[in-house]
Amino acid sequence: MNWGMIGCGTIGERRALALPAGVKLVSCFDPNQERAGKISGITGCSIAKAEDEVLDPSKVQAVLVATINSAIIPIVKKACERGLHVLVEKPVARSFSELSELNPGKSIIKVGFNHRFHPAFFDLLSEIKKNPDDSIMFIRAQYGNGARLGFDQEWRSKVELSGGGELLDQGVHVIDLASVLLPELSVMQGYSRTHYWNMPVDDNTWGILANPQGATFSFHVSSSEWKNEFRFEVYTRQRKYQWLGLGRSYGPEKLFIHKMKSEMGPPETEERCYPSEDNSWLAENTNFLHAIQGKAEVNGGYRDALHSLKMVQDIYANSMKLHADLKRREQHPIWWQGQ
Ligand SMILES: NC(=O)c1ccc[n+]([C@@H]2O[C@H](COP(=O)([O-])OP(=O)(O)OC[C@H]3O[C@@H](n4cnc5c(N)ncnc54)[C@H](O)[C@@H]3O)[C@@H](O)[C@H]2O)c1
């Protein structure tokens, strides 16, 4: 099957290095010629002069889109109008309303939620399925990255290009993972701040979400974490599942399953370790291929992206209200003491 690529940066390169057997990347486009050249060097594909050359249904059946956030939706719209299938990186759009305008038609939209394809998450899901009577009480997540010079000058820090900060960058991953386990989450409270970087978007966000039955998801995402960290913990009535690490700079990927004994006290602990190599990109690309071939359901698609962007919208709205309330309290201390 022939695929094309638009956007040949860090993530475009990861996708190009993880093409499934039977897929050929035939063309790529990036306004940065050097980056397009690197993808061509990896895959042998031709370098297009414009995105329209890549989006040619007589040459490709599907396209990988990994551009900056502001460029994504016009490209995906065009791809869908031409009947192409699309694997597009999260968050897909800068906002819920921008994404809502997309009409996928008959195209398959696979969203790059690669964290779903980590082996620890597959194991976690399968353990939870094996124990249907052991219901989830709450989920807790922490995700953050260390620093690089000039971070606050990159496209991620410019609201018109990114749509938002850390919440939209790493936050959507943990929101998406929690939503797989608790599909009906809605936002109870959100709080975004810019603590460190000189930029108009958040570098830290906290959220509390819950489903109608009261199962709760809390998270903190940070781009002033200094040492990369990922943890995702699911607490059921009888177990604590602790997924730590994503491999590489995020530390070894492990799943701990702590099971309470009937007499309580210290639980029994099982530790599972996974290869340090991150195979989630290949697994996700393969899911996209199989979905096009009708062999698998899309694991993480358009509806999932819409849900995560709705949560992002509600968290930012909630946070803005909180900041306005705090300001009012500072200005009118007597008023708020009586509330
Ligand atoms: N799944 C993940 O874990 C993960 C991780 C990081 C980034 N992402 C997502 O991947 C996307 C790309 O992020 P990145 O880290 O690779 O950024 P990047 O800056 O490394 O690459 C973005 C590329 O897009 C190109 N570009 C800009 N405008 C374009 C246009 N109109 N047409 C074609 N190319 C264009 C840029 O020249 C650049 O090469 C973003 O949407 C980001 O949110 C996903």
The ligand as an ORCA input file, in Angstrom:
! r2SCAN-3c Opt
* xyz 0 1
  N       2.333     11.102     19.842
  C       3.249     11.805     20.459
  O       3.755     11.357     21.475
  C       3.679     13.140     19.936
  C       4.865     13.691     20.433
  C       5.262     14.939     19.961
  C       4.491     15.593     19.039
  N       3.326     15.059     18.589
  C       2.497     15.803     17.600
  O       3.091     15.676     16.312
  C       2.956     16.887     15.558
  C       4.344     17.360     15.123
  O       5.145     17.545     16.255
  P       6.747     17.454     16.156
  O       7.242     17.242     17.540
  O       7.140     16.475     15.107
  O       7.084     18.929     15.692
  P       8.323     19.399     14.799
  O       8.447     20.861     14.999
  O       9.517     18.551     15.043
  O       7.822     19.103     13.302
  C       6.766     19.784     12.695
  C       7.047     19.862     11.207
  O       5.916     20.411     10.527
  C       6.413     21.176      9.451
  N       5.369     22.054      8.939
  C       4.955     23.255      9.406
  N       3.952     23.722      8.629
  C       3.738     22.803      7.664
  C       2.840     22.716      6.553
  N       1.936     23.662      6.288
  N       2.904     21.629      5.758
  C       3.794     20.649      6.006
  N       4.672     20.669      7.036
  C       4.628     21.736      7.860
  C       7.612     21.896     10.034
  O       8.478     22.398      9.037
  C       8.250     20.770     10.847
  O       9.201     20.035     10.115
  C       2.239     17.874     16.466
  O       0.864     17.880     16.154
  C       2.443     17.312     17.866
  O       1.398     17.611     18.740
  C       2.929     13.836     18.986
*
